[in-house]
Amino acid sequence: MVIENIDTLLLGLLIKEPELIDDCQLIANLERPFFDYSLNRIFKDVQKLYSETGAVDRKQLMLLGQEDERNKIPLEKYTFIVQNSGFKQQLPEYISQVYNEAVKRHLQILGQNLINCCEDGLNGSDKYMDIARNAIESIDRASAVHCGVTLPEAVKMVVDKALRMSEGNTEDFIKTGIFAIDRLIHGFKTKTMSVIGARPSVGKSALGLTMLSNMAQAGTSCAFISVEMSEDECAERILQMRSNVSIDDFMSPMSAGSLAAFKREADTLKSTDKIEITRTTNRTIGNIRSIIRKLKNKKHGLKVVFIDYMQKLGNDREEIAKVSGILTDIATDLNIHICALAQLNRDASEAPRVRHLKECGRIEEDAHYILLIDRDINEQAEGVYDQDAAVLIAKNRGGRTGMAHVKYNARTTRFYDSNEGGF
């Protein structure tokens, strides 16, 4: 396959699925990664649009290609590239080939420059060495896949954080709104991922939505991405939690006070700018990544994203491991906290442990926090609605672990502190 075809295959794929740009760090900073000038222009424009909007609108892309009056890109070229795009499964192969060919071209240019230096006879050997060294270092810098800050910057960040904490400023921790949990972990940190694990019907979605509701009421901008519940189901849960009125209560005569409370919270929830709820049937991690980036671009103050739930994003251990790593990277890149809900696989009589997380190996490594819910679901069947529950802080990287004893209201699917009296 000739390199022009590889260039087109890759670029067309990126136009169709721009979230794949995140996997192109190897070539993203190379000067002229493609052989053709116009392809390099289009590649930079795709990067620009995706960075600014989280998507690539093809009309906007073509308009960008017309801005340079002397070097306008023919509109039919965009059509050709998209029609001849490659396949997602072959992305690593495309990137590798494009990178290898780009480096060879840069080395060819270097070789020609050295030949020119030798022929003019005016330069010493130090000049040749500088040219070679600078060219190779430039390639290395451009193709380095990394993110982060320098050591002095990292030390300053830690000192600033310590000073804020010493003054009682807890802005570095995002409170869950459940004191028994916050007492142990202080709250979630940005640039990290947490996992809330539970068996089916025990309450992983309920705990995630409880935390989201609490955080939003405290002024934190949050989002909830669901591959199971619809937007109205999520809103119903939040309204029940906030009003202390179950949707089932509408099946029988309701007091004026309860109805007023429900309507009041509905008006408040409808007008809030602190909550975004999104449902998707595309369960690929690439789509989830794209959704998160779009949410961040839409709400620059976004701090926490809940995902319900992790195992729905992969079919086996290898895929789940990839999901876990990508979610961690997204949290770091976007300076947010990602809370991924996950299913436990265990016998009902056994207390939850990290090993019960389905496909747990990589999840355990990547997660900064792991919270496991323990609750007797038989009590609910027996009509006990305010139940004792426990949230085991099984992992808290660099912090305390332990058991947070809480209550769970099965009517409103809300977790709360035992001293709240149910609301």
N, C-alpha and C positions, 0 to 999 in steps of 0.2 A: 504493500500500500504506500503510495507516494505521500510525501509530507504535506502537500497542499490539501490532500483529502483528509488527513488527520486534523489539520488546522480547522477545516470546515466542519468536520464531525464534532469537534470539541466546542467550537464557538456556537454552532447551531443548537447543541444540547444546552449550553449555558443560557441562551436566549429563551429557550422553552422552559427550562427549570433553573432559574437564576439562583435558587438556594444552594445549588451545587458549587457556586463560587467559593463558598466557605472551605471546600475541599481542594481549592486550587492555589493554596498559599505558595507552593513550590514555584509557580510561574507568575504569581500576581504582581510581584515587584520587579520582574525582569524588564529591562528596557528592550522593547521589540521582541516579545516572546514568539511572535509569528513572522514568517518570511515576508508576507504581503503587508504593505503599509496600511492599506484600508482595513485589514483584519485587526491590526493592532489598535487602530482608531476605534473600531467597533467594540473591541474587548474593553478598552478603557471606559467607553461610554456605558457599557453594560455594568461594569463595576460601579460607576458613579451613580447610575439610577438605582441599583440595588442597595447601595449604601444609604442613599437619601430616602428611599420610599419602601424598601423591603420587597420590591417587585420590579419587573421590567416591562413597561408599556411600550409596545412595538412602534406606535406612532411617535412617541417621544424619542425613542431610540433613533428613528429615521430622521427626525428633525435635528437632532444633535449632529448627525452626519452631514447636514447641509449648511452648518454654521460657517465652515471655512469656504469662502467663495472660490478660492483657487483650487481647492482639493475636495470638491463635493463627492460624496460616495454615491454611486448610482443606486437608485431605489431597488432596481431589479437584483442587485447583489444581496440585499437583505433577504429577499424572497428565496434566492438560490441557497443561501446559507441555511435558512430554516428548513427548507425542503430536503436538504441533504444532511440533517443533523444526525448525530450518532446515538448510541444507546447508553443508558445510565450505568448498566452493568460493566461497561468497558471504560468508564471514566478514568480509573487509575492508569490504564494502558495509554489512553489519549494523553493524559498529563505527562506521563513519563516520556513518551516519544516527542512531544512538543518541547519539553525541557531539554532533552538530549540534543535535539537539532538546534535549539536556540543557543545552547552552550557551545556547540561546534562552530556556529557562525561567529560567535564572539571571539572564539579562539583563532579562527581564520583571520578575523580583522586584526587581532593582536599580532599574529604572525606577519601579516603584511606591514603593520606599523614597524615591527622590528627590522624587517628587511629594508624598509625605507630609511630607517635610522643608520643601518650599516652602509647603505649605498652613498649617503651624503657625506660620510666620513667626518662629520663635525662633532659627533657625540662620543663620550667615553662609555665604558662598560656600565658605570653606575646609572647612566641614563636608560640603558636598555633594561637593567634590572628594575628600575622604578616603574617603567612602563609595564613590564610583565607583571610585577607584583601588584600594582594598582588595578590592572585589568582583572586579574584572578580574584583579588579581594573583593572587587565590585560584584563579580558573579556570585561569590560566596555570600556576601551580605544580602543580595537581592533574593537568593533562593533559600535563605535560612528561614525555617518554620518555627517561630517562637513568638511569645507575647510576654509582657511583664514590664517591670521597672528595674532600675539599677539598685544596687545594694544601698547606697546612701538614701535614695528615694524611699526604699522599703523601710529603712530604719526611721526616717522622719515620719512616715505614716504610722508606725507603731508608737513612737513617742507622742505624736499628736493624739492618737487614740487613748493612750494612757492618761494624758492630761485631761481629756474630755471626761473620762470615767472618774478621775479623781475629783472632778467638779460636780459629779452627779449627773453628767450628761450621758444618756444611754442611747443616743441617736445611731450608734453603730450596731445596735441590736434591734431587730424588728420583733416587737412583742406579739405573742400569739393571742393574748387576751385571756389566757387561762393561767392563773397565778401558779398553780401547782406545777405546771410545765415550765413557765418562765423562771420560777425559783431555781430550777436546776440548770437550764441552758441560757438564761438571761434573755433569750430571744434568738431569732435566726440572724445570721450574718449574710450580707450580700457577697457575691462571687462564690457562693457555695451551693451545694445541693443537699436536700434532706429527703428522707424516705419515710412515709407513714405506711406501716404494714398491718394488715388484719385479714382474718379469714372472711369469706363472703358473708355479707349481712351483719358483720360485727360493727362496722361503722367507719371505715377508712374515708369514704366520701363525706360522711357526716362530720368527721373531725376536720377534714380539709375545708369544707364550707363554713364550719364554725369559726375556724381560724381566719379565713378570708373575710367573713362578716365582721369579726372583732377588729381586724387590722384596718379595714375600710372605715369603720366607725371612729378609729383612732387617727384617721387622716392619711393612712398608707394606701398608695395606689396599687391595686392587685388585679390579677386576671385568673380565670379558671378555664382551662381547656379540657373538654370532656369528649371521650370517644364512646361514651355510653348514654349518659343522660342528655336530654334536650335542654335548650336554654330556659324554657319555661319550668321544667322540672327543677333545675338549679335555683331559679328565682323562687319557686314555691318553697323549697327547703329553707332558703334564707328568710323569707317572710314568716314562716312558722317559728324559726329560731328567735327572730326579733320581736314578734308580737305575742309569743307564747300561746298562739292559737293554731291548732292543727287544722289542716285543710279538711280533714274528716269531720270536724266540728260543724261544718256547714250542712251536713246531712241531717242535723237535728236543730231545733230552735236554739238560737244563740242570743246571749245577753247583748244589750246595746253597747256595753262597755267593751266586750270582746270584739264585736264587729267594728267599732270605732278604732280600736287599737290596730286591727288588721289593716284597715283602710289607711290609717295614718302611716304605718310602716311601708305600705305599698307606695304611697305618694313619695315618701323619703327615698325608697330604693329606686324608684323610677327616675328621680332627678339627680341621683348621685353621679359624680364623675370619677369615683374611686374604684369602681368595679367594672370589669369587662368579662363577659361570659361568651365563650365560643365553643360550638360543637362541630366536630368534623367526622366524616366517614372515611377520610383518607388517613389511614393509620400508619403511614410511613414516617420515619423519624425526619426525613427531609421536609415533609409537609409541616410537621410540628415545629421544626426549626424555623421555617419560613413564617409560620403564624406568629411565633414569639417575636421575631424581628419586626414584623409588621405592627404588632402591638406596641413594641418599644418605640418604633418610629412615630406611631400615633400618639402615644402617651410617654413623653420623655421622662416623666417622673415615676414611671412604673418600677416597682421595687420587688414584688413577689408574683411568681406565676405557679399556679397549681396545675398538675397534669393528672387526669383520672382515666386510665391508670397505666403504669409502666409496661406490664406484661402484654398489654394489647398492642404495643408498638413493635413487637417482635415475635417470631414463631419458635425460636430455640435459644439455647444458651449463648451461641455466638452473636445472634442478632441483639439479644438483650444486653450483652456486654457492650456492644457498639452503642446502643441507645444510652446506656448509663454514662459512657465516656463523653458522648456528644452533649448530653444535657449539662454535664459538669463544665464543659468548655463554653457552652452558650452562657451559663451563669457568670463565668469569669469575664468573657468578652463584653457582655452587656451590663456588667455591674448590677446584677439582680440576684435574687435568691429563687431557686427553683425547688418546689416541693412536689416530688413525684409520689403518687399513691401506688401501692403495690400489694399484691395478693400473697397471703401466707398459705403454705401447704403443710398442714399438720393435723394430728388427731385432736379432736375437740377436748379431750381430757387433759391435754398437755399444755403447759404454759408456753406462750410464744417466745421464740428465740430467733436470733438472726439467721441461723441455719434453716429456718422454716420459710424464708423468702424464696419464692420460686426463681430458679436460675440465679442464685444469690451471690456467687463468687465475686463477680466484678462489681455488682451493686454495693456490696459491703465495702469494697476498696474505695470506690468513688465517693460514697456518701459522706458528708461532713457530720450529719445527724441521722440516726435511725430511731424512729419512734414506733413501738409495737403496741397495739391495742388489745387488751384482755377484758372480755365482758361475757357474762353468761346469757346467751340469747334465749335460753329456755325460760328465763324470768319474763321476758316479753310475751311469750306464748301463754304464760299463766296470768297475764293481765297486770304485771308489775311494770309501771311506766317510768318511775324515777328509780334508776338502778345504780348500784355501785359499779364503777369501772376503774380500770387502771391503765396508764400509759407508761410503758417501760421505755426509758431513755437508754437504749441498748448501746448507742454510740454517740459520743459528743467529742469530736476531735479536739483535744486540748482543753476539755472542760469536764464538768461533773456528769456522771451517769446515775441512774437510780430509778425509783418508782414514783410516778406522780399519781396520787389517788384522786380521782375525779368522780363526777356524777354524769349520768346520761339519761336524757328525757326521750323515751322511745316515741312519744306522741309528736314531738316537734323535731326529732332527730338532732338534738343539740347537746354538746358536751359543755359542762360548766363546773365551777368550783363548788365543793360541797357546802360551803358557807353562804352560797347565794340563795339557797332555798328554792331552787328550781327555776328562778328567772333573775 
